[in-house]
């Protein structure tokens, strides 16, 4: 299973904004390239919020072949993005992007529900 990390952010409370997660064209292209590299067309990008980190919650981005009751699935450029029903309220309106610059390379999450972040890079509340 390939694991990707994103930035950490702090939340006051989950707010429903827009209609779920947005995957930019750049991020969709990178995910598609990673999936092709894995030789697996049956995997989706799962985005979840899990307990942990210095602020209480953290993002998880990973490829997953599983499907659970209540999963929310959206397609972007031939890539399925899956969110479980417990994580969805924290991720409403979040934009996942992929940046590749001299200073930084990786996936980022811009979440309108976020009010701040902590220093470890993986957690929020």
trRosetta pair geometry for C-beta under 8 A, 3 or more apart (Angstrom, degrees):
i j d omega theta_ij theta_ji phi_ij phi_ji
1 62 5.6 29 165 178 108 122
1 63 6.0 -164 -154 65 69 83
1 64 7.3 28 -137 -85 116 60
2 34 6.4 -153 105 171 168 125
2 38 6.7 -111 -22 -76 129 132
2 62 6.4 170 87 -149 53 72
2 63 5.1 48 45 8 93 114
3 60 7.5 -56 -147 -160 97 85
3 61 7.3 117 -167 82 54 62
3 62 4.9 -23 -107 -97 62 106
4 61 4.1 -45 73 92 99 113
4 62 6.7 177 20 -80 74 51
4 106 7.2 163 -166 -163 98 92
4 107 5.1 54 157 18 130 134
5 59 7.4 118 -159 85 57 97
5 61 7.0 -180 -89 35 15 101
5 106 7.2 -16 71 -177 73 138
5 107 7.6 164 83 59 33 100
5 121 7.0 50 147 138 132 103
5 122 5.8 -58 -157 -104 122 96
6 59 4.6 -34 53 87 115 146
6 61 5.9 86 -28 -12 109 126
6 96 7.4 -80 -105 -127 143 93
6 106 7.6 -180 -104 142 51 109
6 107 5.3 -62 -90 107 91 95
6 108 6.1 123 -151 -137 91 25
6 109 4.3 52 167 -8 146 106
6 122 7.9 102 63 -124 52 56
7 59 7.8 41 65 22 40 138
7 108 5.7 21 -6 -143 113 77
7 109 6.0 -149 46 43 85 79
7 117 6.5 -37 160 -127 100 150
7 121 6.6 -79 -131 -156 51 62
8 53 6.4 171 -121 -172 134 150
8 55 6.5 137 172 20 126 132
8 58 6.5 -47 -110 -123 99 80
8 59 7.4 -158 -101 7 54 98
8 117 4.9 125 96 -155 78 98
8 118 5.7 -48 112 47 139 75
8 120 6.5 49 -13 71 157 77
8 121 5.6 147 -8 164 108 12
8 122 5.3 20 -66 69 113 13
8 123 4.6 15 -135 56 133 33
8 124 4.8 175 180 -49 75 81
9 109 7.2 -113 -7 94 129 105
9 111 5.5 176 69 48 164 121
9 113 7.9 108 122 87 132 75
9 114 3.4 -49 172 -126 132 132
9 115 7.7 118 170 34 90 40
9 116 7.0 144 -165 87 61 29
9 117 4.9 -48 -104 -85 43 91
9 124 4.0 6 75 -103 46 146
10 55 5.9 -116 -96 -167 87 150
10 114 6.1 93 57 -161 45 77
10 115 5.1 -67 98 67 93 78
10 116 3.8 -7 39 67 128 80
10 117 5.8 -151 -12 -73 86 30
10 118 7.0 94 -58 -30 106 82
10 124 4.9 -149 -73 -158 34 84
10 125 5.4 -3 -139 50 75 68
11 14 6.7 20 173 -69 145 51
11 57 7.6 -18 23 52 117 138
11 90 6.4 -87 -62 -140 169 94
11 111 7.8 -53 -81 122 104 132
11 113 5.1 8 -124 139 109 101
11 114 5.9 -66 -77 -105 70 45
11 115 6.3 116 -124 8 22 93
11 124 6.0 75 -12 145 85 113
11 125 6.0 -126 43 119 76 36
12 113 7.9 -135 39 179 72 76
12 115 5.2 65 -31 -23 90 146
13 113 7.7 -104 91 -164 38 108
14 89 3.6 60 157 140 152 101
14 90 4.8 -83 -101 -77 110 53
14 92 7.0 92 -179 16 94 110
14 113 6.0 -7 -133 -146 44 151
15 89 8.0 116 23 177 15 82
15 92 6.7 -129 96 71 51 121
15 93 7.8 -28 96 24 89 134
15 112 7.2 -88 77 107 120 95
15 113 4.9 175 32 -106 93 95
16 89 6.7 -58 -71 -137 78 75
16 92 4.8 -66 -133 149 47 171
16 93 7.8 123 176 -19 34 108
17 92 5.2 131 40 125 60 100
17 93 3.3 -13 92 -37 100 151
17 112 5.0 -61 71 76 162 139
17 113 7.1 -168 11 -55 122 85
18 22 7.0 -37 141 -40 158 113
18 92 6.4 168 59 168 77 77
18 93 3.9 126 24 -98 110 80
18 112 7.9 120 -1 18 109 140
19 92 7.6 -44 -143 -152 10 89
20 72 6.1 -150 -119 143 136 139
20 74 5.8 158 110 -37 144 143
20 83 6.9 -173 -155 25 106 144
20 88 6.9 -44 -118 -151 87 96
20 91 7.1 18 -160 112 58 96
20 92 6.1 -53 -92 -122 29 60
20 93 7.7 113 68 -41 9 36
21 47 5.9 111 -94 55 162 153
21 74 6.5 -174 64 39 88 138
21 81 5.6 -115 89 133 132 142
21 83 6.1 147 -13 -43 126 135
21 91 5.4 -17 -70 152 97 115
21 92 8.0 -93 -52 -110 53 24
21 94 5.3 -24 -116 70 75 91
21 95 7.7 146 -167 -95 63 27
21 96 6.3 16 -177 -9 111 108
22 76 7.9 113 -169 -92 47 142
22 93 7.5 -2 -8 -164 107 34
22 94 7.1 -167 27 95 76 43
22 95 4.5 -24 72 -107 109 74
22 96 7.0 179 87 22 53 67
23 27 4.9 -126 -171 92 81 121
23 28 5.0 103 131 -64 115 89
23 31 7.3 -35 -168 3 138 144
23 45 7.5 107 -101 68 144 147
23 74 7.7 167 2 101 108 113
23 76 4.0 179 66 52 118 168
23 77 7.6 -118 105 23 116 103
23 79 6.6 -103 119 86 162 123
23 81 5.4 177 -38 -49 132 145
23 95 7.9 165 -84 -159 19 58
23 96 5.1 -17 -109 64 67 105
24 27 4.6 93 53 10 80 102
24 28 6.8 -143 93 -5 40 88
24 95 6.4 56 -45 180 95 101
24 96 6.9 -141 6 91 81 54
24 97 4.5 29 12 -108 138 76
24 98 7.1 -147 67 15 111 71
25 28 5.7 -55 -144 38 30 112
25 29 6.2 32 156 -21 64 107
25 77 6.4 112 -132 -54 63 146
26 29 5.8 -55 -149 35 28 111
26 30 6.5 25 153 -16 63 107
26 97 6.1 34 69 -164 115 77
26 98 4.8 -143 129 55 96 91
26 99 7.7 56 128 -75 147 39
27 30 5.7 -55 -147 37 33 110
27 31 6.2 32 155 -18 67 106
27 76 7.8 13 89 116 96 145
27 96 5.0 145 -170 119 168 87
27 97 5.2 -134 -46 -141 117 24
27 98 4.2 147 -93 -17 62 94
27 107 6.4 78 -128 -125 109 93
28 31 5.8 -53 -145 38 30 110
28 32 6.2 32 155 -20 64 108
28 76 4.4 -125 -95 125 129 104
28 77 3.6 101 147 45 142 131
28 78 7.4 114 173 49 111 71
28 79 4.9 -169 -148 25 82 131
29 32 5.7 -55 -146 37 28 113
29 33 6.4 29 153 -19 63 106
29 77 6.7 -52 -60 137 60 157
29 98 7.6 -124 61 45 83 140
30 33 5.7 -54 -148 36 31 111
30 34 6.4 32 153 -18 65 105
30 98 4.2 116 4 -88 151 176
30 107 7.6 -168 94 -77 145 91
31 34 5.7 -55 -149 37 32 111
31 35 6.3 32 153 -19 66 106
31 45 5.2 -48 -144 -58 140 136
31 79 4.7 75 98 -136 127 154
31 98 7.9 -161 -30 -48 76 137
32 35 5.7 -53 -147 37 31 112
32 36 6.4 32 153 -19 64 105
32 77 6.5 -90 -41 121 136 107
32 78 5.8 57 -106 86 128 110
32 79 5.4 -112 -65 -62 84 112
33 36 5.7 -52 -147 36 32 112
33 37 6.3 36 151 -22 63 105
34 37 5.5 -53 -150 35 32 116
34 38 6.5 30 151 -16 65 104
34 63 7.5 -151 123 -58 116 129
35 38 5.6 -55 -150 38 34 110
35 40 5.9 -100 -165 75 78 75
35 41 6.7 88 156 -100 118 43
35 43 5.8 -164 -126 66 105 111
35 63 6.9 152 -95 -116 84 134
35 79 7.2 175 -8 -113 145 97
36 39 7.3 35 180 -75 36 37
38 43 6.8 -5 92 17 148 149
38 63 6.9 -159 -21 105 173 178
40 43 4.6 52 122 -9 121 113
40 63 7.3 101 86 167 136 143
40 65 7.7 -86 177 -76 132 112
42 65 5.5 32 124 -126 102 105
43 63 4.2 15 173 -177 136 108
43 64 6.5 128 -155 56 83 24
43 65 5.5 -61 -98 -72 67 76
44 63 7.1 149 72 -152 30 62
44 64 5.9 -36 64 65 80 78
44 65 7.6 134 15 -98 77 32
44 73 7.0 -63 -147 -130 157 104
44 79 7.5 124 -142 177 63 67
44 80 3.8 -56 -122 91 109 106
44 81 6.7 173 176 -94 100 15
44 82 4.6 72 121 -14 137 115
45 61 6.5 -7 -175 -166 98 90
45 62 7.7 159 -152 84 57 21
45 63 6.4 -43 -97 -96 51 59
45 64 7.8 85 -154 20 11 84
45 79 6.1 23 -1 168 116 113
45 80 7.0 172 26 91 70 54
45 81 5.0 -26 73 -109 101 68
45 82 7.0 165 82 21 45 75
46 60 7.4 -8 110 112 93 97
46 61 7.3 165 83 -148 53 40
46 62 5.7 -19 58 67 98 71
46 63 7.2 115 10 -147 87 11
46 64 4.0 23 -20 9 131 133
46 81 7.9 147 -96 -165 23 53
46 82 4.7 -33 -103 73 72 102
46 83 7.4 145 -159 -84 63 37
46 84 7.8 34 -165 -29 107 87
47 59 7.0 -26 -164 -165 85 98
47 60 7.2 159 -154 83 38 58
47 61 5.5 -4 -103 -101 73 76
47 81 6.3 7 -2 -174 113 100
47 82 7.3 161 21 77 67 48
47 83 5.4 -28 70 -90 89 89
47 87 7.0 -172 116 134 70 143
47 91 6.2 125 122 -133 121 158
47 94 7.9 -164 153 89 150 137
47 96 6.9 -129 -91 -60 146 144
48 59 7.4 137 78 -162 46 51
48 60 4.5 -13 62 58 94 106
48 83 6.9 160 -84 -140 56 63
48 84 5.8 30 -113 16 102 108
48 87 4.6 -134 -146 -65 56 160
49 57 5.3 7 -179 -179 101 121
49 58 7.4 159 -153 77 59 29
49 59 6.4 -36 -99 -100 63 51
49 60 7.5 -175 -83 15 16 84
49 86 7.5 -128 62 117 96 84
49 87 4.1 155 19 -129 87 93
49 90 4.6 20 -36 71 162 150
49 91 6.7 -160 -35 -43 112 102
50 57 6.9 149 77 -155 31 70
50 58 5.9 -30 65 62 82 79
50 60 5.4 37 -2 -19 121 124
51 56 6.9 -55 -144 174 70 58
51 57 6.3 -55 -107 -102 37 61
51 58 7.9 25 134 18 13 82
52 56 7.9 76 55 164 18 19
52 57 7.2 57 46 -137 55 23
52 58 4.9 -52 81 12 95 119
52 122 7.6 -38 115 125 105 115
52 123 6.4 -131 109 -98 65 115
53 56 6.8 -37 74 38 89 21
53 57 6.6 -24 44 86 120 19
53 58 3.9 129 -27 -59 132 114
53 118 7.5 146 157 59 108 130
53 120 6.1 179 -157 79 89 137
53 122 5.0 -152 -103 100 120 88
53 123 2.0 167 143 -75 145 131
53 124 7.3 14 99 3 151 39
54 118 5.1 -133 85 124 116 154
54 119 7.5 -10 55 52 155 73
54 120 4.9 135 1 -5 122 136
54 123 5.3 163 38 58 60 143
55 58 7.9 123 56 -69 90 74
55 117 7.8 -108 -34 -158 158 42
55 118 4.7 179 -49 -7 115 135
55 123 4.3 164 35 129 89 106
55 124 5.1 -22 90 -142 142 13
55 125 4.3 -135 155 -20 95 97
56 123 6.7 131 40 178 39 118
56 124 7.6 -58 59 104 80 33
56 125 4.0 56 46 -95 122 111
57 90 7.3 -115 153 -147 156 161
57 123 6.2 139 79 -159 37 80
57 124 5.5 -40 77 74 92 67
57 125 5.5 130 18 -99 96 52
58 122 4.6 13 -144 148 130 84
58 123 4.2 -58 -79 -96 93 66
58 124 6.9 126 -99 17 43 69
59 109 5.9 171 -99 3 167 157
59 122 7.2 -133 44 -165 74 62
59 124 7.5 37 -28 14 87 114
61 96 7.5 131 -106 -136 138 139
61 107 6.0 -69 67 90 170 158
64 82 6.6 -97 66 59 121 137
67 71 5.9 -109 -159 18 69 154
67 82 7.6 -118 -112 -136 68 149
68 71 5.1 116 61 -44 72 106
68 84 6.1 5 68 -116 135 99
70 84 6.6 48 103 -167 103 66
70 85 3.5 -53 160 -27 122 131
71 82 5.3 -13 -172 -164 119 104
71 83 7.0 145 -158 72 66 38
71 84 5.9 -44 -101 -103 69 51
71 85 7.2 -96 -72 -35 25 78
72 82 7.1 148 75 -155 49 51
72 83 4.8 -18 58 62 102 92
72 84 7.8 167 15 -108 80 4
72 85 7.0 117 -24 -84 96 61
72 88 5.4 83 7 -99 140 131
73 80 5.5 -16 -164 -166 105 108
73 81 7.2 150 -153 75 52 46
73 82 5.2 -14 -99 -99 78 77
74 80 7.3 146 76 -154 35 58
74 81 5.1 -19 64 59 87 98
75 78 7.2 19 -175 -92 103 10
75 79 6.9 148 -156 74 61 39
75 80 5.5 -34 -96 -94 72 63
75 81 7.6 173 -91 14 22 75
76 79 5.3 -29 70 63 78 93
76 81 6.2 23 8 -13 112 116
81 96 7.6 171 -126 31 145 142
83 87 5.3 -127 -172 87 92 110
83 88 4.9 116 127 -84 124 78
83 91 5.8 -140 -133 66 147 149
84 87 5.0 79 59 15 82 104
84 88 7.0 -131 92 -29 39 87
85 88 5.6 -34 -143 5 33 124
86 89 8.0 -57 178 19 31 97
87 90 5.8 -71 -168 45 55 108
87 91 5.8 28 146 -9 87 122
88 91 5.9 -79 -142 48 30 101
88 92 6.7 55 161 -58 69 84
89 92 6.1 -21 -150 -17 33 113
90 111 7.8 -5 157 -163 71 144
90 113 6.4 -151 -160 87 51 158
91 94 4.6 -69 -164 13 68 132
91 111 6.9 -82 -128 -121 49 117
91 113 7.9 -95 -83 19 15 136
92 113 7.0 85 58 -42 81 126
93 111 7.2 104 92 -154 82 57
93 112 4.6 -38 117 27 131 122
93 113 7.1 130 61 -28 111 89
94 109 5.5 -3 -178 -172 119 100
94 110 6.7 159 -159 80 64 46
94 111 4.1 -15 -107 -103 99 82
94 112 7.2 -141 -80 12 51 71
94 113 7.4 -50 -65 18 94 102
95 109 7.2 153 77 -156 46 50
95 110 4.6 -9 58 58 99 101
95 111 7.8 -163 25 -72 59 43
96 107 6.0 -6 -171 -171 97 108
96 108 7.3 161 -152 80 50 46
96 109 5.5 -20 -98 -100 71 74
97 107 7.1 154 81 -154 41 58
97 108 5.1 -15 62 58 91 95
97 110 6.9 28 -1 -4 113 107
98 106 7.2 -116 -144 139 69 21
98 107 5.4 -36 -96 -95 73 64
98 108 7.6 165 -95 14 23 76
99 104 5.5 23 105 103 124 104
99 105 6.6 -141 101 -120 69 34
99 106 6.8 -5 56 55 81 49
99 108 5.9 28 -3 -9 112 121
100 105 4.9 37 -120 -121 61 91
101 104 5.5 27 55 49 97 69
101 105 7.0 -167 37 -68 47 67
111 114 4.4 95 81 -23 99 106
114 117 7.0 11 -176 -60 126 86
114 124 6.4 -66 -122 -152 101 148
116 124 8.0 159 86 -139 59 93
117 124 6.3 -52 -117 -97 67 95
118 123 6.1 -16 49 79 121 94
118 124 7.3 -179 9 -94 92 48
120 123 5.9 24 67 20 120 102
